[in-house]
Amino acid sequence: MRYLRKGGHDGVIMRGDMENNFSVLVNTKRLLIINLGGMGDILLSQPAVRALRQQYPQVYIAALVANVGRQAAESCLGVDEIASLELGFKSRQSPATAWNNLCVLARLRKRKFDLAINMRTIVSAGSALKLRLLLAAINPRVRVGRDTDGRGNFLDIALREPLAGVKYEMEYDCDTVALLGVTAKERSIYLPEDPPAGEMVGRFLREAGIADTDYLIGIHPGGKPSRRWPIERFGLLAQSLAKERPLRFVVTGVRGERALFEALVRHSAIAMADATGRFNFKELVALIRRCDLFITNDTGPLHVAAVLKRPLIAIFGPGEIVRYDPRNISDRVELLYHKACCAPCNKYVCHSDICMRSVSVAEVAAAAQRLIFRA
C-alpha cells in the first residue's frame, strides 16, 4: 500500500514509529474494518470498502460491526469475513452477551491483523475509551481511523475531523482510506435485487390485500426515541393524504416498535399493513423498493430508500444533518428540518423534542403531495 507522507494531506496525524508503520502498510496481508454504527453507517461506507477491495484484491479483509448492522454488512460490503458485537445501546449487557463479545474479540486477535481501520466518529470520551480497549483486545499492528475533536490520540494514523461534521459521512470514510493511498473513485452504493426477498414481500402484501397497482406509502415511525416525530402527527398525516386519493399504507420497524404501529393505526383510524419485526434486511430492501413513497424519521431505512432512489420524505431533528443528508445520494427527497438551538445532539431520549415538534403535519403533507404528483 502507498502511504501519504506527513504534511502531504491536510488533517493527517501520524504517531509512533512511522518507518515501522510504513513497512506494515506495504506488506499488509490481513486488514480489519471496524464500523460499529447502524444500517445507514454500513451503507455509506460501501464506496470506501469497495475501493480497498479493488485496489488490494490480495488482502484478506474482515469487518467488525454491531449486530444491528450485520445483515446490511453481509448484503453490501463484499468482505471476506464479518464478525459482530452485541452492543445493546443504553442497556447493560448480560453476562452471556459480554462473554460472547469477548469470544469474538479473542477470535479476531488470533487473526493477527496487520492493520485496523475505524470508520466511525468518536463521539465522546467514553466512546474513545471503548475503542481504545477494543483495539487493545484485537491488537492490530497499526491502528487507523478518525481523530474526532482530538479524542483519537491512541491511533497511529488518523484523520482529523470535527464532531459537527462539515461533509457527508461517506466522504469521511473515503478520506479515511485515502490515508492509505486508496482512492474511492466511485461513490455509488449498490443494493441488488434479491428474488426470494421480493417474493416474500409480494406474498406479505397480497395477504394484506395490497395489489401491485395500489399506490403504497411506507411509514417508518421508529428509530432512536429522540429522533421520532410524534406518532399522533404520523396519524394525522396519513388521514390527510388518504383524503386526496386512494392509498395503501405499510408500517416498518423492529420487533420492539410494534406499539408504534398500533398507536399509528389508532390515531389515523386507517387500516395499515404491519411489517414491524417481520423482515430481515434484504426483505426490508425489497419492501422499500416496492413503496411509491417512503416517510421516515432519521434512521437506517431512510438511507435504504435514498440508495434505492425511492420518493422519500426524511424528517430530521437532533441528528447530524450535514453528515447524513440523503439528498447527497438521491434527488427524490423532501427533507423536513428546522434547526433548534440545542441541535445537533446525541441524546437517546429528549423530553422537550423541540426540534421534532417544530415540523408540522401541514408541511409534511405538502411535501408528500409534491412527491406523489411528481411521480
N, C-alpha and C positions, 0 to 999 in steps of 0.2 A: 504494500500500500504506500502511496506517496504521502508525504507529511508536509503540512504548511508550517514554515519556519516562524519563530517568534517575530511578531511585528508584521507578518505577511497577511494578516487578516484582522480587521478591527474586531475587538471584543474577544479575542482568543487569550486564554490563560493557560500557561504550561508550568507544571511544577515538578519537582523531584529530578531524577536522573534522566534527562531528556535523551541522552545518547542511547541509554538502555531502552527507553520507550520507543525510539525510532526503530531500533532493531526488532522489537516486538511487532510493530506495525508492519514492517516489511515482511516478516515471516509468520504473520497470523494464520493459524490453521483452524482455530475454534473461536467463535465470536458469539457473545450473548447480548441480545437486545432486551432491555428492561423497560416495560411500559405498563405500569400498574394503574392506568386510567380506565375509563369505561369504553363503551362501544364506539362512541364518537372519536375518542383519542386514538383507538386502534385503527379506525378507518383513515383518519387524517395522516397517520404515519406510513400508510402504504407506499406512497411515492418514494420516501426516503429508504424504506426497507427494500423496495424493488431495485433501487439504484445500487444498493450494496450488493444484492444478489447478482445483478447484471454485470457489475464491474469486477466482482470477485467470485465467479461461479464455483471455484475450487474450495472456497472457505465453508466450513461447517457452521451454519447459522442456527442458533436456538433463540427462542423468545421466552421471557418470563413475564406473565401477565396476571392480572387479577381474575378470579373465577368469573366475574361479571363480564369480562371481555374475551373469555376464552373462545366461545363459538365464533365471534367476529374474527378473532385472530386466525382460527382454523380455516375460515372461509376466504380470507383476503391477504394474508401476509406471505404465504409461499415460502416458509422457512422449513428447516429440516426437523425441528423438534419444538414442541410447545409445552412448557411447564406452567402451572398456575398455583397461585396462593389464594386462600380464602381470607379476605381482609375484614369483612364484617364492619362496615362503616358505622361509627358511633355505638358499637356494641362490643362487649367483652367476648373474647374467644373462649370457647370451651377447651378443656384440656385435650380432647381428641383432635380438635381443629388445630390447636397450637402444635401438637405432635406431628400431624400430617404436614404442616407447613415446614417444620424443622426437617422432616424427611426429604421434602422437595429440595430444600437448600443444601442438604447433605449430598443428594444425588448430583446437583449442579456443581458442587465443589469438586466432586470426583472427576468431572469432565475436564478440569484444569484449563479453563478458558484463558486464552491469551489476552482477550480484550472484552470489556463490558461497556455498553453504551446505554446510558439512561436517557429516555426520550420523554421525560415529564418535567414540569416545573417543580421546584422545591418551595412549597407554599408557606412553610413555617419552620421554626427551629425544631419543632417536634418531627416534622417530615424529614428534615436534614439528618437528625439523629437516626431515624429508622432506616434511611437509605444508607447511611454510613455503616450501620450494623449489618444490613443486608449484604452490602458489598464485602464486608469483612468475612461474613459467613461463606460467601461464594468464592472469594479470594482470586479474582482475575488479576493478571499481571499488570494490566493498565486499565484505569478507570476513566471513562469519557462521559461527558454529559453537560448539563446546564448549571451555571452558577447563578441562581436566581437571587438577586439582591445580596450577593456576597455569601450565600449560605452553602455554596458548594466547594468550600476550601479543602475538602478531602479528595477532590477529583484531580487526576493528573493532567488531563487536557479538558478544558471547559469553555463553554460559550457563555459570555456574559449576557444576561437578559434581565429586564425589569419584571417584577411580578405583574404590574399593569402592562400587559403586552402591547406592543406597538405594531405588530403584524399578525397575520393569520397563523394559527397553530401549525399548520402544515409546513409553513416556511421555516419555523423554528426547528422542526425535525430535519428539514433539508439542510439547514445551516449547520446542524449538529454533525451530520455525516460528512459535510463539506470540510470539517476539521481534519478528516482523514483522507482528504483528496478525492472524495466521492461526489460526483456532480449528478444531482437529480434533474435530468433534462425534461422529464415528462411529469406533469402534475396531476394527470388524470387518476381517478380511483375507479376500480372495476369491481362490480358485484354481478357475476354471471348468473344467468337464469338457472334454476335448479328444477328440472321437470317434476321429480317426486314431490318437492315442496309446493310447486304450483298446483299439482293435482290435489294435495291435501287441503290447500286453501280453497280451491274450487269446490270441493265437497262440503267444506265447512260453510261457505257462503250459500250454496244451494240448499243445504239443510236449514239455513236461517231464512230461506225464502228470498234470497237476493239473486236476481238474474244477471246474466252477463251484460245486458243492456241497461241495467239500472245505474243511475249516477250515484256513485258511492263516495261518501265522505268518511275518512278515518279521523278519529279523535283520540289523542293521547293526553289524558288529563293528569298523569302522574309525573314521577321524577322526584328529585330532592324536594322535600316539603317547602323550603324557602323559595323554590322556583315554580310553584304551582299557581296558575291562575285560579281564582276562586271557582269551585265546582259549580256553584249556582249560576255563574256567568256562562260557563260552558252550556248549561241547560238552557238559559235564555237565548244564547247564540243559536243553538240547534232549533229552537222554536222559531226564531226569526227567519232562518234560512229555509225551513220547511214550508213556511207560508208562501214563499216565492215560486217554488216549483217542486215536483215530486223528487224526493231524495231518500236515500237509504244511508244508515249510519252503522259503523263498526267501531268498537272501542278497544284500544290496545293497552297493554300494561303488563306488569309482572304479577305473579300469583297473589302477592300481598296487597295489590291495589284493586282487588275486586270490589271493595267497599266504595271506591270512587265510581266504578261503573254503576253500581246500584243507586248512588246519590245522583249521578247524571241522569239516569232514566227517571228518577223521582222528580227532579227539578224540571226536566224537559217534557215529561208526560208523552214521550215518544218511544216506540219500540226500537231497540238497538241490538245489534249482534254483539255478544260478549266474547272477545278474544283475549281477555286478561289471563295471563298464565297458561295459555293454550299452546303457543307455538315456540319452536326453537328459532335460532337466528335466521336460518335460511328460509323458514316458513314466514317469519315476520317480514323479511325482504320481499317475498312473493306477495304477501298481503298488501304491503305498501305499494308495490308495483301495480297492483290492481286498482288502488284508490284513485279516483278522479281528482280528489283534493284531500290533503292531509293537514290537520290542525294540531299543533303540539306545543307544549312547553319546551324550554331549553333543556333537552336531554337526548339520549342516544338516538332514538328513532328519527329525530329531526335531521341528523346527519345522513341517515339512510335515505330519507326522502330527497334530500338535496343531491346526494350522489346519483340517485335514480332519475333526477330531473322531473320529479312529480310536482304538480302545483302545490305549493307549501305555504302555510301560514305559521310563522315562528313567533311565539310570544316570549320576549326576553324580560328579565328583571335584574337580579343581582349578579348574573353571570358576566363573564368577560366578553363583551360584545365584539371587540376588535379581534380577539383570539379565535372566536367561534362563529363569526357571522357567516351563515350559509350562502349569502349572496356572492361569496368568493368563488363558489363552485357551481352555482345554478342561477339562471336568470328568470326562474319561475317562482320567485319567493316574494311574499309580502311580509316584511318584518315589522312587528309592533314593539316599540321600546320607548320609554320615557325615563331618562336618567334621573335617579334620585341622588340626593347629596351624599348618601351613605354607600352608594354603589360605585364600583363592584365590591362584593364581599363574598366570603367563603362560609357564611353561616349555613348550618344544616337546617335550622328552624329559625324563622323570624316572626315575631309576634305582631309587628306592625304591617308587614307586607306592603309597604307604601309603594314600592316600585311596580309590583304586580298589579295592585289595585288601581294604579294610575292608567292602566289600559282598559278602555271601556268596551262594552258589548257592541255599541254602535260602530266603533272604528274597526273592530274585528269583522263584524258583519259586512261592512263596506269593502274591506279588503277581500273577503271571501267572494263577494259579488264580482269584483274586478277579475279575480282568477277564474270564476265559473264562466263568465261571459267572454273571457279571453280565449278559452279553450276551443 
